[in-house]
Amino acid sequence: MQRRNRPRVVLTLGDVAGIGPEIVLRAWPELVGICVPTVVGEVAVLQRQARHFTLSRQVEKVAHAASDGVSETVVPCIQGTEQDLQEVGFGRVHAAAGRAAYDFLCWAVAEVRAGFADALVTGPIHKEALAAAGLPYPGHTEILAELCGVRRFAMMLFARREERVATSADIPLAEARPSSPDTPGFSGWGVAHVTLHVRLRDIFERITTTAVLEKIELLGELLRQLLMREPRLAVCGLNPHASDGGLFGDEERRIIRPAVEEAERRGWKVSGPWPADTLFPRAARGELDGIVAMYHDQGHIPFKLLAGLRAVNVTLGLPIVRTSVAHGTAYDIAGRGVADTRSLVEAVRVAARLVHARQRQTAL
């Protein structure tokens, strides 16, 4: 990607007691090659952690997202909270850190909606820290939906596929290369969830034909932008073996299948419901582009097992582009200097791809 075409991206630090600040600082030189990044966080925290990890980063306080002047060593940072974070240490729940993470997110969303930035990439937050701060949210997705005023939304996990440098079957895997954010050959697969941060006992009442259909369409719309073609979609059953013809429940026949049939009538390439354990291997082999899972762990566990640190969290249905790392705050390794930056870099790549896709749509 040419540097002049780099989108402006704001990155939140997330919970500063976790690995969010570390991965931003470590990944910074790579991020500058993908976008024009600006941090929404706390200047003193970044400065303190740059010294802690002995990283050559100059943190500069700015009023709004940068449009130029960003280098591999200069980190522009918007002061996104009034919380005193001086006493926040690594790896522990702090109410101040929970409130600050919320403040960073609110400020970053405002930056994008006001046109100062093109996309938002978020660092990991800690749900206990949010609760300690008196914030009744189960995660980023629900906060973002509220801030943006949307009722039709979903979480998607997405991973790019590595592309070979040629079509010969003799080329070793070591020579595979990642697809560029602005090329037609960009490929990958994703999973969206009908229910998300709810107790298992509450899942059944929240799975409706309307909800399943909504997630099929949200997933299809986003994958169409990313892949620049019509995606191939499939829907998981809820019960083991997708109920085996009604032996283990009737939700597949009564709720899920009608949603799939309506989506087909609306023109989507979709099938199901299928047993979940058959769909994820097919998607990993390249036979499918998107899967609709019925609940959090049905989608998260196999996807993260297959995608590893290439996994990215994308919020569907927002008026803004938002991606995130697909991991948590990692309190157990915070401050040790061993955090992996790959999910953050992937999140920025996918955000850049979505910005370019939306710009193309606008230009048509």
DANORGI-V164382 format. One record per pair of residues at least 6 apart in sequence whose C-alpha atoms are under 6 Angstrom apart, sorted by the first residue. I is the first residue (numbers start at 1). J is the second residue. Records with the same first field share a line. If there is no record, write none. Layout:
I: J / J
This chain:
6: 35
7: 35 / 36
8: 35 / 36 / 37 / 117 / 118
9: 36 / 37 / 117 / 118 / 119 / 120
10: 37 / 38 / 39 / 120
11: 39 / 40 / 121 / 122
12: 39 / 40 / 41 / 104 / 122 / 123
13: 20 / 21 / 41 / 123
14: 20 / 101 / 123 / 124 / 125
15: 97 / 101 / 125
17: 89 / 90 / 91
18: 91 / 329 / 330 / 331 / 334
19: 329 / 334
20: 123
23: 341
27: 341
29: 72
38: 65 / 76 / 77
39: 77
40: 77 / 78 / 80 / 104
41: 79 / 80 / 104
42: 79
57: 73 / 74
58: 73 / 74 / 75
59: 75 / 76
60: 76 / 77
61: 76 / 77 / 78
62: 77 / 78
63: 78
65: 116 / 117
80: 104
81: 100 / 103
90: 334 / 335
91: 331 / 334
93: 129
94: 129
95: 129 / 132 / 133
98: 129 / 130 / 133
99: 133
111: 117
112: 118
119: 321 / 322
120: 322
121: 322 / 323 / 324
122: 324
124: 328 / 329
152: 317
153: 316 / 317
154: 315 / 316
155: 192 / 315
156: 191 / 192 / 313 / 314
157: 190 / 191 / 312 / 313
158: 189 / 190 / 311 / 312
159: 188 / 189 / 310 / 311
160: 187 / 188
161: 187 / 188
162: 177 / 178
163: 176 / 177 / 178
164: 176 / 177
165: 176
179: 186
181: 349 / 353
182: 353
187: 227
189: 289 / 290
190: 290
191: 290 / 291 / 292
192: 292
193: 292 / 293 / 294 / 295
194: 212 / 294
195: 295
196: 295 / 296
208: 255
209: 255 / 256 / 259
213: 259
224: 230
225: 357
231: 289
232: 269 / 288 / 289
233: 269 / 270 / 290 / 291
234: 270 / 271 / 272 / 291
235: 272 / 273 / 291 / 292
236: 273 / 274 / 275 / 276 / 293
237: 252 / 273 / 274 / 275
241: 275
242: 274 / 275
243: 249
293: 299
309: 342 / 343
310: 343
311: 326
312: 324 / 325 / 326 / 347
313: 323 / 324 / 325 / 326
314: 323
315: 322
323: 347 / 351
324: 347
325: 343 / 344 / 347
